[in-house]
Amino acid sequence: MMRVVERFAAFAEAYRARPIEPQVLHHAKRAVIDWHAALYPGSVVPPATLLERALAEEIGHDTVGNESHLADGRRANVRAAALINGAAAHTAEVDDIYREGIYHPGAPTIAAALAVAQSRGAPGEAFLRAVIVGYEISTRIAGAMGRAHYKYWHNTGTIGCFGAASSAAEALGLDRARFAHALATAATFAAGLQQAFRSDSMSKPMHAGRAAEAGVTAALGAAEGVTGALDIMEGEAGFGRAMGYGDEGEAPDWDRALATLGEDFHICKMTFKNHACCGHAFAAIDGALVLKEKMRVAAGDIERVRVGGYRATLEVAGIADPATAAEARFSTPYLVATALTHGSVRLAAFEPSRLENEQTRSLMRRVELALDPAVDAAFPAQRSARIAIESRDGRRDEHFQPTRKGDPDMPLSDAELDAKYLELAAPVLGEVKARAQLARLWTLERQSRP
């Protein structure tokens, strides 16, 4: 019987003979547009700017091997481009989510696909095909690893290695055997600890960048004959056992993960973020805004807010008193309070003046977080929250927010995705250039290069 990585590789090889279905193509372009929306604001701040200084010898030289590009158009070698662009796309916390896998596939997968496609002069359609393959393989691994993996690991760092390796291997056109070895090597590169974003650090976006670089390295090595352990996923000391067994000892179900591969395309079921922060706070933000409107209460007239969420809302996005922008993005009390005070959670929510806003800070101290067992039981397939608001005049009401704006069951429209892209890209590129880039991205399958 074929090993897990061989079965994934067989899918990729067989998929090359199939035309990309219109719906899948459309959603792949949506994913790429959303990735660029996240890339540009992240490219002008640390850690991307610091990585550019650290890797200066690998950037900006018009030499053979430096055909990949950074967000500002400068040339870089393929691994430096994957690393820096991958980190940049995960920095502003606006990149996409595969809900069932607790995973941001775009940042590492698209960074790797783009770096390799540019380095090889691949056309736009080939680049999109690589993105699709990377999403389909890595999201299934993410779903199989489940909540047990997310207890300690950052899925975008760990699972992202597979997205990057798959997309890079596809962009390189690796045959089935070499594709499988790329995945096998990527498995042993997988890393990224949750502790890195439970306190203030720049490590979280670098998880995505490192995953992109690791996947590219694994694929480039496999192209030259570097081999990996083909039983790495299901082996006794492999990825599944080491990083995915639950408290009850249940193993990842690889047969189930592979069952619909090539038939049910996960890239068509992505969550595109509507808030610039940790997705575990989204349902609470959405629900609080709905309830505020329903009660017709001003932020200054709110006595108390109670948020019932799933465990990750408390453990990952539960920072009670954030001191920095990085911490504020993982503070549901702050995020709910700033949404109620200012009406939204965009990039401006993390500017110093907003972080220090006394009305927001005062309300933040009156936001209570609690575990809601019913909400937690539905995670990760459903990301919900139960919100209660008490006003100073004695009124109280509750609202159950069943999903998040941007989830597949409440998606951003193409027009809303365009607006998100322009909001985030135009301040970096300029309005005219951003709009021209957007028009080009919507026609990628007809472009001679990505």
C-alpha distance (Angstrom), angle and dihedral (degrees) to the residues before:
residue distance angle dihedral
M1 . . .
M2 3.78 . .
R3 3.78 118.4 .
V4 3.80 120.1 -118.1
V5 3.80 94.5 -99.9
E6 3.80 90.0 48.4
R7 3.79 91.0 53.3
F8 3.79 90.7 52.0
A9 3.80 89.9 47.9
A10 3.81 91.2 50.0
F11 3.79 89.5 55.2
A12 3.80 91.8 51.4
E13 3.80 93.5 49.0
A14 3.82 93.3 47.0
Y15 3.81 92.7 46.1
R16 3.81 90.6 63.0
A17 3.80 89.4 71.6
R18 3.82 92.0 55.8
P19 3.78 126.6 80.2
I20 3.78 114.4 -120.6
E21 3.80 107.6 -103.4
P22 3.83 113.4 -120.0
Q23 3.80 93.7 -117.5
V24 3.81 92.3 49.7
L25 3.80 91.0 46.8
H26 3.80 91.0 50.8
H27 3.79 93.0 51.0
A28 3.80 91.6 45.9
K29 3.80 88.9 56.7
R30 3.81 89.7 48.1
A31 3.80 88.9 54.0
V32 3.80 92.0 49.5
I33 3.82 92.2 48.1
D34 3.79 90.7 49.4
W35 3.82 89.7 48.8
H36 3.79 90.8 54.3
A37 3.80 89.7 48.0
A38 3.80 87.8 57.9
L39 3.82 94.7 39.5
Y40 3.79 100.1 60.6
P41 3.82 101.6 54.4
G42 3.80 89.7 42.4
S43 3.80 93.2 50.0
V44 3.81 95.3 66.1
V45 3.81 98.3 50.7
P46 3.81 136.2 55.1
P47 2.95 137.1 -43.9
A48 3.83 90.4 31.2
T49 3.80 94.0 48.5
L50 3.80 91.2 48.0
L51 3.80 92.1 47.3
E52 3.80 88.9 53.2
R53 3.80 89.2 56.6
A54 3.79 91.8 45.0
L55 3.82 92.1 50.8
A56 3.81 97.3 36.8
E57 3.80 92.5 132.9
E58 3.82 89.6 61.2
I59 3.82 96.2 49.5
G60 3.78 136.8 73.5
H61 3.79 100.3 13.4
D62 3.81 119.5 127.2
T63 3.79 93.6 -141.0
V64 3.78 135.3 125.7
G65 3.78 107.9 -80.5
N66 3.80 94.0 32.8
E67 3.80 98.5 89.4
S68 3.81 96.6 118.4
H69 3.79 119.2 91.2
L70 3.78 140.1 -138.6
A71 3.80 122.1 -137.6
D72 3.81 92.3 -88.6
G73 3.81 92.2 52.5
R74 3.79 98.2 -104.1
R75 3.76 115.6 140.6
A76 3.79 121.3 -111.4
N77 3.75 136.2 168.0
V78 3.77 115.0 -90.5
R79 3.81 98.3 -101.7
A80 3.81 95.0 44.6
A81 3.81 90.3 49.7
A82 3.80 91.7 50.3
L83 3.80 92.4 48.1
I84 3.80 98.0 46.2
N85 3.81 97.1 39.3
G86 3.79 91.4 44.9
A87 3.79 91.3 52.5
A88 3.80 92.7 44.6
A89 3.81 92.4 52.0
H90 3.81 91.4 55.9
T91 3.81 98.7 43.2
A92 3.80 104.1 82.7
E93 3.83 92.0 45.8
V94 3.80 93.5 -124.7
D95 3.82 99.6 111.6
D96 3.79 125.5 117.5
I97 3.82 128.9 -83.0
Y98 3.78 135.8 -146.7
R99 3.78 95.9 -148.8
E100 3.80 99.8 -159.2
G101 3.81 91.8 51.2
I102 3.83 98.9 43.0
Y103 3.79 84.6 -128.7
H104 3.82 141.0 131.2
P105 3.83 102.4 -145.0
G106 3.78 100.4 173.8
A107 3.80 102.2 66.0
P108 3.84 97.1 59.0
T109 3.81 99.8 24.4
I110 3.79 99.5 50.3
A111 3.81 93.5 38.4
A112 3.81 89.4 56.8
A113 3.80 95.0 42.6
L114 3.79 92.3 49.2
A115 3.79 95.2 46.8
V116 3.80 93.0 51.2
A117 3.82 95.2 40.2
Q118 3.80 90.9 51.9
S119 3.79 92.5 46.1
R120 3.82 90.8 52.7
G121 3.80 97.2 40.5
A122 3.81 91.7 -118.8
P123 3.82 119.4 172.7
G124 3.79 123.5 -112.6
E125 3.80 95.8 -100.1
A126 3.81 92.1 53.9
F127 3.79 89.2 50.4
L128 3.82 90.9 51.8
R129 3.79 91.0 48.9
A130 3.81 89.3 53.2
V131 3.80 90.2 51.1
I132 3.81 91.5 50.7
V133 3.81 92.9 49.9
G134 3.79 91.2 48.2
Y135 3.79 92.3 50.8
E136 3.80 95.0 45.6
I137 3.79 95.2 50.7
S138 3.79 99.6 39.7
T139 3.80 97.3 44.3
R140 3.80 89.6 55.3
I141 3.78 91.0 52.0
A142 3.81 89.3 48.1
G143 3.80 91.9 51.1
A144 3.80 92.5 47.9
M145 3.80 93.6 51.0
G146 3.80 90.7 53.3
R147 3.79 131.1 171.1
A148 3.80 92.9 -31.3
H149 3.80 90.6 67.0
Y150 3.81 92.6 46.8
K151 3.79 91.7 57.4
Y152 3.80 91.5 84.8
W153 3.79 107.8 -3.6
H154 3.80 131.0 77.5
N155 3.79 102.2 -129.6
T156 3.80 94.4 -154.8
G157 3.79 88.6 61.5
T158 3.79 97.6 40.6
I159 3.80 103.7 33.6
G160 3.79 89.8 32.7
C161 3.81 88.7 71.2
F162 3.81 88.4 66.1
G163 3.80 93.2 47.0
A164 3.78 90.2 50.8
A165 3.81 95.0 43.7
S166 3.81 92.0 48.0
S167 3.79 95.1 48.2
A168 3.80 92.2 44.1
A169 3.81 92.3 47.4
E170 3.79 90.1 50.2
A171 3.80 92.2 48.0
L172 3.81 87.8 51.6
G173 3.81 91.3 48.7
L174 3.81 93.7 -127.2
D175 3.78 117.0 -175.5
R176 3.80 120.0 -117.8
A177 3.81 95.7 -90.0
R178 3.80 96.2 48.3
F179 3.81 91.6 42.1
A180 3.81 89.3 55.7
H181 3.79 91.4 49.9
A182 3.82 90.4 50.9
L183 3.81 89.1 56.4
A184 3.80 91.9 44.8
T185 3.79 92.0 53.8
A186 3.81 92.3 44.4
A187 3.80 89.6 55.6
T188 3.76 92.3 63.1
F189 3.82 91.3 46.3
A190 3.83 91.7 56.5
A191 3.80 115.2 122.3
G192 3.79 144.1 137.1
L193 3.81 125.4 133.0
Q194 3.79 124.5 -143.9
Q195 3.79 91.5 -137.2
A196 3.79 85.9 72.9
F197 3.81 90.3 74.2
R198 3.78 101.4 31.4
S199 3.79 85.9 80.6
D200 3.79 134.7 29.1
S201 3.83 112.8 -66.7
M202 3.79 143.9 118.9
S203 3.79 92.8 -124.0
K204 3.81 98.9 98.3
P205 3.83 97.5 68.8
M206 3.78 89.0 41.0
H207 3.81 88.2 60.2
A208 3.80 87.9 65.7
G209 3.78 92.7 44.5
R210 3.79 93.2 47.6
A211 3.81 90.1 48.5
A212 3.81 89.7 53.2
E213 3.80 91.6 48.8
A214 3.81 92.5 44.7
G215 3.80 92.2 50.8
V216 3.79 92.1 49.2
T217 3.82 90.5 48.5
A218 3.81 91.7 49.5
A219 3.82 92.1 50.1
L220 3.79 95.1 45.1
G221 3.78 89.7 49.3
A222 3.80 92.6 48.5
A223 3.81 89.7 50.7
E224 3.81 87.7 61.3
G225 3.80 94.6 45.2
V226 3.81 103.7 -89.3
T227 3.80 107.5 153.1
G228 3.78 132.9 -150.7
A229 3.80 134.8 -164.4
L230 3.80 103.2 -80.9
D231 3.82 92.2 -156.6
I232 3.81 91.4 54.6
M233 3.82 94.8 118.1
E234 3.81 100.9 48.2
G235 3.82 101.5 22.5
E236 3.79 124.3 119.9
A237 3.80 90.6 -105.4
G238 3.80 95.7 26.5
F239 3.78 137.8 118.1
G240 3.79 97.5 -81.1
R241 3.81 96.6 49.6
A242 3.80 96.2 38.8
M243 3.80 98.1 45.8
G244 3.78 109.5 15.6
Y245 3.79 115.2 43.5
G246 3.80 112.7 119.3
D247 3.80 128.2 -135.0
E248 3.80 89.6 -90.0
G249 3.80 92.8 50.8
E250 3.79 96.4 -107.0
A251 3.79 114.4 158.2
P252 3.82 127.1 -141.2
D253 3.80 110.2 -85.3
W254 3.79 102.0 -130.2
D255 3.81 94.6 176.3
R256 3.77 90.0 57.4
A257 3.80 91.4 45.9
L258 3.80 91.6 54.1
A259 3.80 97.3 39.8
T260 3.81 98.7 97.8
L261 3.80 99.4 27.0
G262 3.78 109.4 141.1
E263 3.81 92.7 14.3
D264 3.81 106.8 59.6
F265 3.80 107.7 41.2
H266 3.78 113.0 -150.5
I267 3.79 92.4 -164.5
C268 3.81 85.5 74.6
K269 3.82 90.2 59.5
M270 3.77 102.8 55.6
T271 3.78 127.5 138.7
F272 3.79 113.4 -130.8
K273 3.78 111.8 -159.2
N274 3.78 121.0 -113.2
H275 3.82 94.3 -175.6
A276 3.81 129.6 51.9
C277 3.79 97.9 -124.2
C278 3.80 145.8 61.7
G279 3.79 111.0 -34.2
H280 3.80 91.9 -136.7
A281 3.81 87.5 74.3
F282 3.81 96.3 49.0
A283 3.79 99.4 91.9
A284 3.80 90.1 48.7
I285 3.82 91.2 50.5
D286 3.80 93.6 46.6
G287 3.80 92.7 45.4
A288 3.80 93.7 47.6
L289 3.81 91.6 52.3
V290 3.82 91.5 48.3
L291 3.79 91.7 49.7
K292 3.80 93.6 45.7
E293 3.80 89.6 54.8
K294 3.80 92.0 45.4
M295 3.81 92.7 51.1
R296 3.82 93.0 39.5
V297 3.76 90.2 -137.0
A298 3.80 127.1 152.0
A299 3.79 119.6 -130.4
G300 3.79 90.9 -114.1
D301 3.79 90.9 56.1
I302 3.82 95.3 55.8
E303 3.79 114.7 108.5
R304 3.79 99.3 -177.5
V305 3.81 141.4 -3.3
R306 3.77 122.1 -158.8
V307 3.83 120.3 -163.8
G308 3.79 120.4 -165.8
G309 3.78 107.9 -165.3
Y310 3.78 145.1 156.8
R311 3.78 121.5 -84.0
A312 3.80 96.7 -93.5
T313 3.81 90.5 55.3
L314 3.78 87.8 61.9
E315 3.79 100.1 35.5
V316 3.82 101.3 38.3
A317 3.81 102.9 23.7
G318 3.79 99.4 28.5
I319 3.82 103.2 98.5
A320 3.81 102.3 146.6
D321 3.80 102.3 -160.5
P322 3.81 111.5 21.0
A323 3.78 116.8 -161.9
T324 3.81 99.3 -177.1
A325 3.78 138.8 38.3
A326 3.82 90.3 -107.0
E327 3.79 91.4 54.5
A328 3.81 92.5 43.8
R329 3.81 90.5 58.6
F330 3.80 87.0 61.5
S331 3.80 97.5 43.0
T332 3.80 113.3 97.4
P333 3.83 91.1 -173.8
Y334 3.81 90.6 55.9
L335 3.80 94.4 40.9
V336 3.80 93.9 50.4
A337 3.79 91.3 44.7
T338 3.81 94.8 49.4
A339 3.82 90.6 46.3
L340 3.81 91.3 52.0
T341 3.81 91.4 45.5
H342 3.81 100.3 42.4
G343 3.81 103.8 19.8
S344 3.81 99.6 -117.8
V345 3.81 146.3 34.2
R346 3.78 106.7 -124.2
L347 3.80 130.4 142.8
A348 3.80 89.9 -76.2
A349 3.80 88.9 66.5
F350 3.80 88.7 75.1
E351 3.79 98.9 49.8
P352 3.84 113.9 113.8
S353 3.80 93.6 -109.8
R354 3.79 91.4 55.6
L355 3.79 94.4 42.4
E356 3.79 89.0 54.6
N357 3.82 96.5 41.5
E358 3.79 105.5 133.7
Q359 3.82 95.9 -149.6
T360 3.81 90.3 53.5
R361 3.80 92.3 44.7
S362 3.80 91.8 49.2
L363 3.79 92.9 50.4
M364 3.81 91.2 43.5
R365 3.80 89.6 62.4
R366 3.81 88.9 57.2
V367 3.81 95.3 53.2
E368 3.80 111.0 101.9
L369 3.81 123.5 -161.9
A370 3.79 123.2 -154.7
L371 3.78 136.3 167.0
D372 3.80 112.2 -105.2
P373 3.84 107.4 -157.2
A374 3.81 94.5 -154.0
V375 3.80 92.5 48.7
D376 3.81 90.8 46.6
A377 3.80 93.1 49.7
A378 3.82 90.6 58.3
F379 3.83 94.0 52.4
P380 3.04 131.6 140.7
A381 3.82 98.2 16.1
Q382 3.81 89.8 49.3
R383 3.81 123.2 36.0
S384 3.79 105.7 -162.6
A385 3.80 140.8 148.8
R386 3.77 138.8 -161.1
I387 3.81 113.9 -137.6
A388 3.80 131.0 -167.6
I389 3.80 124.9 -176.8
E390 3.80 126.4 -167.8
S391 3.79 117.9 -165.1
R392 3.79 126.9 -148.8
D393 3.81 90.1 -112.5
G394 3.80 91.4 61.6
R395 3.81 101.6 -98.2
R396 3.79 120.1 136.4
D397 3.79 131.8 -175.2
E398 3.81 138.1 166.3
H399 3.78 134.5 -146.7
F400 3.79 132.1 -170.6
Q401 3.80 111.6 -146.5
P402 3.82 104.5 -158.7
T403 3.81 97.9 -171.3
R404 3.78 143.2 -3.8
K405 3.77 130.1 -95.7
G406 3.80 103.2 -104.1
D407 3.82 96.3 33.9
P408 3.83 117.1 121.8
D409 3.80 90.9 -100.3
M410 3.84 91.5 50.4
P411 3.81 101.3 26.4
L412 3.76 131.9 -179.0
S413 3.80 108.3 -109.0
D414 3.80 119.6 -126.7
A415 3.81 88.1 -101.9
E416 3.81 91.4 51.6
L417 3.81 89.9 48.2
D418 3.81 89.7 51.1
A419 3.81 89.5 50.8
K420 3.79 91.3 50.3
Y421 3.80 91.1 49.8
L422 3.79 93.3 49.4
E423 3.80 92.9 46.0
L424 3.79 91.1 54.4
A425 3.80 102.7 32.5
A426 3.82 102.7 39.5
P427 3.83 95.9 67.0
V428 3.82 88.4 56.5
L429 3.81 102.5 35.6
G430 3.78 101.5 25.9
E431 3.80 123.7 -109.7
V432 3.82 98.1 -86.8
K433 3.79 95.7 47.5
A434 3.81 92.4 43.4
R435 3.80 92.1 53.6
A436 3.81 92.1 47.1
Q437 3.79 90.3 50.3
L438 3.80 91.0 49.1
A439 3.81 92.1 52.5
R440 3.79 89.3 50.1
L441 3.79 93.3 50.1
W442 3.81 91.2 54.0
T443 3.82 88.5 58.0
L444 3.81 98.4 40.6
E445 3.79 94.5 129.0
R446 3.80 88.3 64.9
Q447 3.80 96.6 45.9
S448 3.81 122.7 102.6
R449 3.81 90.4 -137.0
P450 3.82 135.2 18.6
